[in-house]
Amino acid sequence: MPAPSVGRSSWLDIDQPRVFHVPSYSDEVDARTQADLEYTSEGEFSTLFTSGFARVGYVPAGDVTVDQCLAKVELQALGQHEEPEVGANLCVVSAQGTVAWVRVVEFTEPRLYDNPTLRIRATIWKPVGT
């Protein structure tokens, strides 16, 4: 995920799939209904605006199955604001039923306003028929 500029967030939409920015604060209202996870301008993962639509949880290291993802979003939910760590494994379940295993691979430079750009790797399972 690219590092957002001050006052802007990066959003992850696993249904499309895509990472996107919004051009203005007013456009964030639309982003909140489309995104499943936010990477804030403060350098945190956030579910503050997406939690009504998506569920996010931690999973252990190693290979992850769709069933593990579905269980972990309920048992080890991501807080509303959490700093990402290299090697962190997250599962995301969208409102449309798409499931993703997202792993933070590395922080990359340059760091904009002390917030690192993240390189993530995602495995996405789409519901049958979509």
Secondary structure as GFF3:
##gff-version 3
##sequence-region A 1 130
A	DSSP	beta_strand	10	13	.	.	.	ID=ss1
A	DSSP	beta_strand	18	21	.	.	.	ID=ss2
A	DSSP	three_ten_helix	25	27	.	.	.	ID=ss3
A	DSSP	alpha_helix	28	34	.	.	.	ID=ss4
A	DSSP	beta_strand	37	39	.	.	.	ID=ss5
A	DSSP	beta_strand	45	46	.	.	.	ID=ss6
A	DSSP	beta_strand	55	58	.	.	.	ID=ss7
A	DSSP	alpha_helix	66	75	.	.	.	ID=ss8
A	DSSP	beta_strand	81	82	.	.	.	ID=ss9
A	DSSP	beta_strand	89	93	.	.	.	ID=ss10
A	DSSP	beta_strand	99	112	.	.	.	ID=ss11
A	DSSP	beta_strand	115	125	.	.	.	ID=ss12
###
